[in-house]
Amino acid sequence: MMLSDLLLLLPALIGFAVLVALRRRPLRPTPEASAEVPRNAIVVDGSNVMHWGGDPSAKVLCRVLRELEIKGYTPIVFFDASVGYKLSDRYLNENKLSHAIDIPAAHICVVDKGVVADQAILAFAADHGLRVVSNDQYRDWRVHFPHLDRKGAVLRGTFQDGAVVWRKPLELVRG
């Protein structure tokens, strides 16, 4: 290979190195950056769960979160950047959502615009060995997150007649 060939490839190599470095850097702080992850934590796909009753609803999400808390879980809730527009026609950050769903802001993550929330949800769950509450099948992510194939890795449910209905019984957290 000649020097001129190497000089032509140099910008591409530098660009590749920058992309690899950026990919390894966290996109934004996740809940574990501000607080220790509780032993009884469970990850909630908030953007998915708020649709369990049909139209997006903070009430439905709150009912699911309360059910989890009654069973001894500490919900860590992730949202797409667009959650505020679906619930109240404006952007909502972690602090504003905290008041709407009665969960500490430290246990909420609104991913940045353009970031795929599914990846953040599944990476956090995998990093901390947590289960996920969602009806999403996560088909596009199963290769990257093989823990999804474990029985019970994803808890599914719906909201019917004013009540949360779990597809499989929700067990109590063991102390």
Phi and psi restraints in degrees (value plus and minus 20) as a CYANA .aco file:
   2 MET   PHI    -110.7   -70.7
   2 MET   PSI     141.3   181.3
   3 LEU   PHI     -79.3   -39.3
   3 LEU   PSI     -58.2   -18.2
   4 SER   PHI     -85.2   -45.2
   4 SER   PSI     -54.9   -14.9
   5 ASP   PHI     -86.1   -46.1
   5 ASP   PSI     -61.8   -21.8
   6 LEU   PHI     -84.1   -44.1
   6 LEU   PSI     -59.7   -19.7
   7 LEU   PHI     -85.2   -45.2
   7 LEU   PSI     -53.0   -13.0
   8 LEU   PHI     -89.0   -49.0
   8 LEU   PSI     -54.7   -14.7
   9 LEU   PHI    -102.7   -62.7
   9 LEU   PSI     -38.1     1.9
  10 LEU   PHI     -76.7   -36.7
  10 LEU   PSI     -67.6   -27.6
  11 PRO   PHI     -80.3   -40.3
  11 PRO   PSI     -57.9   -17.9
  12 ALA   PHI     -86.4   -46.4
  12 ALA   PSI     -60.5   -20.5
  13 LEU   PHI     -85.9   -45.9
  13 LEU   PSI     -60.8   -20.8
  14 ILE   PHI     -84.2   -44.2
  14 ILE   PSI     -64.6   -24.6
  15 GLY   PHI     -80.3   -40.3
  15 GLY   PSI     -62.6   -22.6
  16 PHE   PHI     -82.4   -42.4
  16 PHE   PSI     -64.2   -24.2
  17 ALA   PHI     -82.1   -42.1
  17 ALA   PSI     -59.6   -19.6
  18 VAL   PHI     -85.3   -45.3
  18 VAL   PSI     -64.0   -24.0
  19 LEU   PHI     -82.0   -42.0
  19 LEU   PSI     -62.2   -22.2
  20 VAL   PHI     -83.8   -43.8
  20 VAL   PSI     -62.5   -22.5
  21 ALA   PHI     -84.2   -44.2
  21 ALA   PSI     -61.6   -21.6
  22 LEU   PHI     -87.6   -47.6
  22 LEU   PSI     -56.5   -16.5
  23 ARG   PHI     -85.4   -45.4
  23 ARG   PSI     -52.6   -12.6
  24 ARG   PHI     -99.4   -59.4
  24 ARG   PSI     -38.8     1.2
  25 ARG   PHI    -100.6   -60.6
  25 ARG   PSI     117.7   157.7
  26 PRO   PHI     -80.1   -40.1
  26 PRO   PSI     121.8   161.8
  27 LEU   PHI     -87.9   -47.9
  27 LEU   PSI     -56.9   -16.9
  28 ARG   PHI    -185.8  -145.8
  28 ARG   PSI     141.9   181.9
  29 PRO   PHI     -79.9   -39.9
  29 PRO   PSI     118.5   158.5
  30 THR   PHI    -125.4   -85.4
  30 THR   PSI     152.8   192.8
  31 PRO   PHI     -71.8   -31.8
  31 PRO   PSI     -50.7   -10.7
  32 GLU   PHI     -90.7   -50.7
  32 GLU   PSI     -36.6     3.4
  33 ALA   PHI     -90.3   -50.3
  33 ALA   PSI     -48.3    -8.3
  34 SER   PHI    -122.4   -82.4
  34 SER   PSI     -33.5     6.5
  35 ALA   PHI    -177.7  -137.7
  35 ALA   PSI     137.3   177.3
  36 GLU   PHI     -87.5   -47.5
  36 GLU   PSI     118.9   158.9
  37 VAL   PHI     -95.7   -55.7
  37 VAL   PSI     102.1   142.1
  38 PRO   PHI     -82.1   -42.1
  38 PRO   PSI     130.8   170.8
  39 ARG   PHI     -81.5   -41.5
  39 ARG   PSI     -49.9    -9.9
  40 ASN   PHI    -120.7   -80.7
  40 ASN   PSI       2.4    42.4
  41 ALA   PHI     -88.9   -48.9
  41 ALA   PSI     132.0   172.0
  42 ILE   PHI    -163.0  -123.0
  42 ILE   PSI     118.5   158.5
  43 VAL   PHI    -108.7   -68.7
  43 VAL   PSI     113.1   153.1
  44 VAL   PHI    -137.7   -97.7
  44 VAL   PSI     105.2   145.2
  45 ASP   PHI    -100.2   -60.2
  45 ASP   PSI      65.2   105.2
  46 GLY   PHI     -78.0   -38.0
  46 GLY   PSI     -58.2   -18.2
  47 SER   PHI     -86.7   -46.7
  47 SER   PSI     -46.2    -6.2
  48 ASN   PHI    -105.0   -65.0
  48 ASN   PSI     -68.2   -28.2
  49 VAL   PHI     -83.6   -43.6
  49 VAL   PSI     -53.8   -13.8
  50 MET   PHI     -85.7   -45.7
  50 MET   PSI     -30.2     9.8
  51 HIS   PHI    -119.5   -79.5
  51 HIS   PSI     -16.2    23.8
  52 TRP   PHI     -81.0   -41.0
  52 TRP   PSI     -44.9    -4.9
  53 GLY   PHI    -119.5   -79.5
  53 GLY   PSI     -15.5    24.5
  54 GLY   PHI     100.2   140.2
  54 GLY   PSI    -126.3   -86.3
  55 ASP   PHI     -86.9   -46.9
  55 ASP   PSI     132.4   172.4
  56 PRO   PHI     -76.7   -36.7
  56 PRO   PSI     113.3   153.3
  57 SER   PHI    -168.5  -128.5
  57 SER   PSI     104.2   144.2
  58 ALA   PHI     -87.2   -47.2
  58 ALA   PSI     -51.3   -11.3
  59 LYS   PHI     -82.3   -42.3
  59 LYS   PSI     -66.0   -26.0
  60 VAL   PHI     -82.4   -42.4
  60 VAL   PSI     -65.9   -25.9
  61 LEU   PHI     -79.6   -39.6
  61 LEU   PSI     -64.7   -24.7
  62 CYS   PHI     -80.1   -40.1
  62 CYS   PSI     -61.5   -21.5
  63 ARG   PHI     -82.5   -42.5
  63 ARG   PSI     -61.6   -21.6
  64 VAL   PHI     -84.8   -44.8
  64 VAL   PSI     -63.9   -23.9
  65 LEU   PHI     -82.2   -42.2
  65 LEU   PSI     -61.3   -21.3
  66 ARG   PHI     -84.7   -44.7
  66 ARG   PSI     -59.7   -19.7
  67 GLU   PHI     -80.4   -40.4
  67 GLU   PSI     -62.7   -22.7
  68 LEU   PHI     -83.0   -43.0
  68 LEU   PSI     -63.2   -23.2
  69 GLU   PHI     -85.3   -45.3
  69 GLU   PSI     -59.2   -19.2
  70 ILE   PHI     -79.7   -39.7
  70 ILE   PSI     -55.6   -15.6
  71 LYS   PHI    -102.7   -62.7
  71 LYS   PSI     -18.3    21.7
  72 GLY   PHI      78.3   118.3
  72 GLY   PSI     -15.4    24.6
  73 TYR   PHI    -106.2   -66.2
  73 TYR   PSI     134.0   174.0
  74 THR   PHI    -131.6   -91.6
  74 THR   PSI      85.9   125.9
  75 PRO   PHI     -91.2   -51.2
  75 PRO   PSI     116.0   156.0
  76 ILE   PHI    -134.4   -94.4
  76 ILE   PSI      93.8   133.8
  77 VAL   PHI    -127.7   -87.7
  77 VAL   PSI     108.0   148.0
  78 PHE   PHI    -129.6   -89.6
  78 PHE   PSI     122.9   162.9
  79 PHE   PHI    -153.9  -113.9
  79 PHE   PSI     130.7   170.7
  80 ASP   PHI     -87.3   -47.3
  80 ASP   PSI     137.6   177.6
  81 ALA   PHI     -80.4   -40.4
  81 ALA   PSI     -45.5    -5.5
  82 SER   PHI    -103.9   -63.9
  82 SER   PSI     -16.1    23.9
  83 VAL   PHI     -76.4   -36.4
  83 VAL   PSI     -62.0   -22.0
  84 GLY   PHI     -81.0   -41.0
  84 GLY   PSI     -58.9   -18.9
  85 TYR   PHI     -88.8   -48.8
  85 TYR   PSI     -47.5    -7.5
  86 LYS   PHI     -99.7   -59.7
  86 LYS   PSI     -50.2   -10.2
  87 LEU   PHI    -115.8   -75.8
  87 LEU   PSI     -52.8   -12.8
  88 SER   PHI    -168.7  -128.7
  88 SER   PSI       1.1    41.1
  89 ASP   PHI      38.6    78.6
  89 ASP   PSI       7.7    47.7
  90 ARG   PHI    -178.7  -138.7
  90 ARG   PSI     142.7   182.7
  91 TYR   PHI     -86.9   -46.9
  91 TYR   PSI     116.8   156.8
  92 LEU   PHI    -144.2  -104.2
  92 LEU   PSI     106.8   146.8
  93 ASN   PHI    -112.1   -72.1
  93 ASN   PSI    -195.5  -155.5
  94 GLU   PHI     -79.0   -39.0
  94 GLU   PSI     -61.4   -21.4
  95 ASN   PHI     -84.7   -44.7
  95 ASN   PSI     -63.5   -23.5
  96 LYS   PHI     -89.4   -49.4
  96 LYS   PSI     -58.8   -18.8
  97 LEU   PHI     -86.1   -46.1
  97 LEU   PSI     -53.2   -13.2
  98 SER   PHI     -76.2   -36.2
  98 SER   PSI     -63.4   -23.4
  99 HIS   PHI     -90.1   -50.1
  99 HIS   PSI     -55.4   -15.4
 100 ALA   PHI     -92.0   -52.0
 100 ALA   PSI     -53.5   -13.5
 101 ILE   PHI    -136.6   -96.6
 101 ILE   PSI     -16.9    23.1
 102 ASP   PHI      37.4    77.4
 102 ASP   PSI      29.6    69.6
 103 ILE   PHI    -149.5  -109.5
 103 ILE   PSI     121.2   161.2
 104 PRO   PHI     -78.1   -38.1
 104 PRO   PSI     120.4   160.4
 105 ALA   PHI     -77.4   -37.4
 105 ALA   PSI     -50.0   -10.0
 106 ALA   PHI     -86.2   -46.2
 106 ALA   PSI     -35.2     4.8
 107 HIS   PHI    -126.1   -86.1
 107 HIS   PSI      -0.9    39.1
 108 ILE   PHI    -147.4  -107.4
 108 ILE   PSI     120.1   160.1
 109 CYS   PHI    -154.1  -114.1
 109 CYS   PSI      97.2   137.2
 110 VAL   PHI    -119.9   -79.9
 110 VAL   PSI      93.9   133.9
 111 VAL   PHI     -90.7   -50.7
 111 VAL   PSI     134.9   174.9
 112 ASP   PHI     -85.9   -45.9
 112 ASP   PSI     133.1   173.1
 113 LYS   PHI     -75.6   -35.6
 113 LYS   PSI     114.6   154.6
 114 GLY   PHI      69.5   109.5
 114 GLY   PSI     -30.1     9.9
 115 VAL   PHI    -112.1   -72.1
 115 VAL   PSI     117.6   157.6
 116 VAL   PHI    -101.4   -61.4
 116 VAL   PSI      92.9   132.9
 117 ALA   PHI     -81.3   -41.3
 117 ALA   PSI     -56.2   -16.2
 118 ASP   PHI     -74.7   -34.7
 118 ASP   PSI     -62.9   -22.9
 119 GLN   PHI     -83.6   -43.6
 119 GLN   PSI     -63.3   -23.3
 120 ALA   PHI     -84.3   -44.3
 120 ALA   PSI     -62.8   -22.8
 121 ILE   PHI     -80.6   -40.6
 121 ILE   PSI     -71.1   -31.1
 122 LEU   PHI     -90.8   -50.8
 122 LEU   PSI     -55.4   -15.4
 123 ALA   PHI     -85.9   -45.9
 123 ALA   PSI     -64.3   -24.3
 124 PHE   PHI     -82.0   -42.0
 124 PHE   PSI     -66.5   -26.5
 125 ALA   PHI     -81.2   -41.2
 125 ALA   PSI     -64.1   -24.1
 126 ALA   PHI     -86.0   -46.0
 126 ALA   PSI     -63.2   -23.2
 127 ASP   PHI     -81.5   -41.5
 127 ASP   PSI     -51.1   -11.1
 128 HIS   PHI    -132.7   -92.7
 128 HIS   PSI     -14.1    25.9
 129 GLY   PHI      44.0    84.0
 129 GLY   PSI      20.6    60.6
 130 LEU   PHI    -127.2   -87.2
 130 LEU   PSI     136.1   176.1
 131 ARG   PHI    -104.7   -64.7
 131 ARG   PSI     142.5   182.5
 132 VAL   PHI    -142.0  -102.0
 132 VAL   PSI     118.2   158.2
 133 VAL   PHI    -123.5   -83.5
 133 VAL   PSI      94.8   134.8
 134 SER   PHI    -195.5  -155.5
 134 SER   PSI     135.8   175.8
 135 ASN   PHI    -117.6   -77.6
 135 ASN   PSI     -19.0    21.0
 136 ASP   PHI     -87.0   -47.0
 136 ASP   PSI     117.1   157.1
 137 GLN   PHI    -101.5   -61.5
 137 GLN   PSI     -39.2     0.8
 138 TYR   PHI      33.3    73.3
 138 TYR   PSI      17.9    57.9
 139 ARG   PHI     -78.7   -38.7
 139 ARG   PSI     -59.4   -19.4
 140 ASP   PHI     -91.0   -51.0
 140 ASP   PSI     -31.3     8.7
 141 TRP   PHI    -131.7   -91.7
 141 TRP   PSI     -23.0    17.0
 142 ARG   PHI     -84.5   -44.5
 142 ARG   PSI     -50.2   -10.2
 143 VAL   PHI     -89.4   -49.4
 143 VAL   PSI     -60.8   -20.8
 144 HIS   PHI     -97.3   -57.3
 144 HIS   PSI     -46.3    -6.3
 145 PHE   PHI    -149.2  -109.2
 145 PHE   PSI      56.6    96.6
 146 PRO   PHI     -84.2   -44.2
 146 PRO   PSI     -36.0     4.0
 147 HIS   PHI     -82.4   -42.4
 147 HIS   PSI     -37.8     2.2
 148 LEU   PHI     -84.5   -44.5
 148 LEU   PSI     -41.0    -1.0
 149 ASP   PHI     -99.4   -59.4
 149 ASP   PSI     -31.4     8.6
 150 ARG   PHI     -89.3   -49.3
 150 ARG   PSI     120.0   160.0
 151 LYS   PHI     -80.8   -40.8
 151 LYS   PSI     109.9   149.9
 152 GLY   PHI      62.3   102.3
 152 GLY   PSI     -14.8    25.2
 153 ALA   PHI     -85.4   -45.4
 153 ALA   PSI     -52.4   -12.4
 154 VAL   PHI    -141.8  -101.8
 154 VAL   PSI     103.2   143.2
 155 LEU   PHI    -115.6   -75.6
 155 LEU   PSI     109.8   149.8
 156 ARG   PHI    -137.1   -97.1
 156 ARG   PSI     135.5   175.5
 157 GLY   PHI    -188.4  -148.4
 157 GLY   PSI    -189.8  -149.8
 158 THR   PHI    -173.9  -133.9
 158 THR   PSI     152.9   192.9
 159 PHE   PHI    -142.6  -102.6
 159 PHE   PSI      93.5   133.5
 160 GLN   PHI    -153.0  -113.0
 160 GLN   PSI     114.4   154.4
 161 ASP   PHI      31.4    71.4
 161 ASP   PSI      20.4    60.4
 162 GLY   PHI      59.0    99.0
 162 GLY   PSI      -8.8    31.2
 163 ALA   PHI    -154.8  -114.8
 163 ALA   PSI     130.3   170.3
 164 VAL   PHI    -101.2   -61.2
 164 VAL   PSI     109.4   149.4
 165 VAL   PHI    -139.6   -99.6
 165 VAL   PSI      93.7   133.7
 166 TRP   PHI    -105.4   -65.4
 166 TRP   PSI     122.1   162.1
 167 ARG   PHI     -85.9   -45.9
 167 ARG   PSI     -55.3   -15.3
 168 LYS   PHI    -148.0  -108.0
 168 LYS   PSI     128.4   168.4
 169 PRO   PHI     -74.6   -34.6
 169 PRO   PSI     117.9   157.9
 170 LEU   PHI    -107.5   -67.5
 170 LEU   PSI      94.9   134.9
 171 GLU   PHI    -104.4   -64.4
 171 GLU   PSI     138.7   178.7
 172 LEU   PHI     -90.5   -50.5
 172 LEU   PSI     127.2   167.2
 173 VAL   PHI     -93.5   -53.5
 173 VAL   PSI     113.8   153.8
 174 ARG   PHI    -108.2   -68.2
 174 ARG   PSI     112.6   152.6
